[in-house]
Amino acid sequence: MKKIIEKWFDILQFPTEWKGEILESAQGFSTDEIEKNEQPYEWLFEQENKLQGLLYALYKCEDFFNTGRKRNIPEDILIKTLSEVRRYALEYYTSTGKIGVLMITWLGIILNGNIYRLGRLEFEMHPAQHSCEELGLEKGENVIGVHIPDNGGPFTPEACEKAYAIAKDFFAEYFPEYSYTHYVCESWLLDTTLKNFLNNDSNIVKFMDTFKPVVSKEAYSALIYLFSRDTSVEDLGKITPKTSLQKAVIDHIQNGGKLYTTFGVKIR
Ligand SMILES: CC(C)(COP(=O)(O)OP(=O)(O)OC[C@H]1O[C@@H](n2cnc3c(N)ncnc32)[C@H](O)[C@@H]1OP(=O)(O)O)[C@@H](O)C(=O)NCCC(=O)NCCS
């Protein structure tokens, strides 16, 4: 087990100064208690000890990789997809100064082999959360969910189009049994309220306009992407905005405005 953890620590290029602590904790690490649970990643999320989640994620990289290779998925795609484990560990370290991972349920979806990083975007195989009669989508139908990582260069329409082109070939080649006719996205980036604050050159507006908005619910998850993982509405008075969008969102909420998470659909 320790060998597998170390192997993925090295492949994913974790900070070398973490190695001592990781290997020491890996020494007595066992998956028994974790795997007793029907939903191990949800269980890990509830645990105080966030290092345990990171060790488990590193250990599960091996299964993800071997399963992917059996499907002939190229190594570079598998490793790029797994680099989310490092990204979220670094995020946790930056905000707490500790080695571990908070976003273990998200990593679980990746490690279960449902999400792949392809170019600027991530693509997830899952059933549609809602119907969209106008575009011929029924709730529960197989779709590809689109996720937007905060890394990987400019979020231009060209970069997104390239990612869709890669995804089309990727799923046809490596998951030919998975048939789908729509992309979906559920995100703060599809909240049309943002159009009041952004100009037409904005990458967010251009991305939003490629989806048909179907269902919106009031939500403030935008704050965690605009500021930091633990920002809530109550914190806004203490924040000095750095970008035009941050400033506009703070003003909007302080004047009683709302934000939404929107589910949108796009035909393949
Ligand atoms: C998606 C993302 C790359 C878009 O950024 P972008 O390409 O700069 O977007 P736009 O061109 O529309 O930006 C317009 C303005 O909003 C600002 N802005 C956009 N996203 C921002 C963010 N997450 N935080 C702070 N400001 C942001 C830009 O800096 C720019 O402001 P400026 O004119 O003062 O420079 C960026 O929001 C991001 O990295 N988000 C994190 C990931 C995410 O939200 N995923 C979806 C989860 S559901």
PDBQT file of the ligand as one rigid body, heavy atoms in Angstrom, charges set to zero:
ROOT
HETATM    1  C1  LIG A 301     -14.065  30.140 -15.539  1.00  0.00    +0.000 C 
HETATM    2  C2  LIG A 301     -12.976  31.191 -15.442  1.00  0.00    +0.000 C 
HETATM    3  C3  LIG A 301     -11.667  30.641 -16.009  1.00  0.00    +0.000 C 
HETATM    4  C4  LIG A 301     -13.432  32.425 -16.228  1.00  0.00    +0.000 C 
HETATM    5  O1  LIG A 301     -12.475  33.437 -16.102  1.00  0.00    +0.000 OA
HETATM    6  P1  LIG A 301     -12.240  34.520 -17.275  1.00  0.00    +0.000 P 
HETATM    7  O2  LIG A 301     -11.857  33.839 -18.529  1.00  0.00    +0.000 OA
HETATM    8  O3  LIG A 301     -11.296  35.543 -16.737  1.00  0.00    +0.000 OA
HETATM    9  O4  LIG A 301     -13.695  35.136 -17.416  1.00  0.00    +0.000 OA
HETATM   10  P2  LIG A 301     -14.181  36.515 -18.046  1.00  0.00    +0.000 P 
HETATM   11  O5  LIG A 301     -13.444  36.832 -19.313  1.00  0.00    +0.000 OA
HETATM   12  O6  LIG A 301     -15.651  36.408 -18.180  1.00  0.00    +0.000 OA
HETATM   13  O7  LIG A 301     -13.806  37.585 -16.920  1.00  0.00    +0.000 OA
HETATM   14  C5  LIG A 301     -14.410  38.854 -16.842  1.00  0.00    +0.000 C 
HETATM   15  C6  LIG A 301     -14.004  39.539 -15.553  1.00  0.00    +0.000 C 
HETATM   16  O8  LIG A 301     -14.382  38.733 -14.432  1.00  0.00    +0.000 OA
HETATM   17  C7  LIG A 301     -13.243  38.378 -13.660  1.00  0.00    +0.000 C 
HETATM   18  N1  LIG A 301     -13.359  36.985 -13.192  1.00  0.00    +0.000 N 
HETATM   19  C8  LIG A 301     -13.764  35.907 -13.916  1.00  0.00    +0.000 A 
HETATM   20  N2  LIG A 301     -13.722  34.785 -13.152  1.00  0.00    +0.000 NA
HETATM   21  C9  LIG A 301     -13.270  35.180 -11.944  1.00  0.00    +0.000 A 
HETATM   22  C10 LIG A 301     -13.005  34.471 -10.749  1.00  0.00    +0.000 A 
HETATM   23  N3  LIG A 301     -13.205  33.141 -10.629  1.00  0.00    +0.000 N 
HETATM   24  N4  LIG A 301     -12.559  35.165  -9.686  1.00  0.00    +0.000 NA
HETATM   25  C11 LIG A 301     -12.375  36.497  -9.754  1.00  0.00    +0.000 A 
HETATM   26  N5  LIG A 301     -12.611  37.225 -10.854  1.00  0.00    +0.000 NA
HETATM   27  C12 LIG A 301     -13.047  36.569 -11.950  1.00  0.00    +0.000 A 
HETATM   28  C13 LIG A 301     -12.064  38.518 -14.616  1.00  0.00    +0.000 C 
HETATM   29  O9  LIG A 301     -10.850  38.702 -13.931  1.00  0.00    +0.000 OA
HETATM   30  C14 LIG A 301     -12.491  39.734 -15.403  1.00  0.00    +0.000 C 
HETATM   31  O10 LIG A 301     -12.332  40.863 -14.541  1.00  0.00    +0.000 OA
HETATM   32  P3  LIG A 301     -11.423  42.125 -14.968  1.00  0.00    +0.000 P 
HETATM   33  O11 LIG A 301     -12.139  42.683 -16.159  1.00  0.00    +0.000 OA
HETATM   34  O12 LIG A 301     -11.406  42.998 -13.767  1.00  0.00    +0.000 OA
HETATM   35  O13 LIG A 301     -10.077  41.552 -15.304  1.00  0.00    +0.000 OA
HETATM   36  C15 LIG A 301     -12.749  31.599 -13.967  1.00  0.00    +0.000 C 
HETATM   37  O14 LIG A 301     -13.937  32.108 -13.431  1.00  0.00    +0.000 OA
HETATM   38  C16 LIG A 301     -12.312  30.446 -13.096  1.00  0.00    +0.000 C 
HETATM   39  O15 LIG A 301     -11.158  30.044 -13.088  1.00  0.00    +0.000 OA
HETATM   40  N6  LIG A 301     -13.248  29.898 -12.295  1.00  0.00    +0.000 N 
HETATM   41  C17 LIG A 301     -12.979  28.800 -11.379  1.00  0.00    +0.000 C 
HETATM   42  C18 LIG A 301     -13.567  27.500 -11.856  1.00  0.00    +0.000 C 
HETATM   43  C19 LIG A 301     -15.065  27.502 -11.875  1.00  0.00    +0.000 C 
HETATM   44  O16 LIG A 301     -15.705  28.464 -11.518  1.00  0.00    +0.000 OA
HETATM   45  N7  LIG A 301     -15.615  26.364 -12.293  1.00  0.00    +0.000 N 
HETATM   46  C20 LIG A 301     -17.027  26.166 -12.344  1.00  0.00    +0.000 C 
HETATM   47  C21 LIG A 301     -17.478  25.503 -11.117  1.00  0.00    +0.000 C 
HETATM   48  S1  LIG A 301     -19.233  25.171 -11.091  1.00  0.00    +0.000 SA
ENDROOT
TORSDOF 0
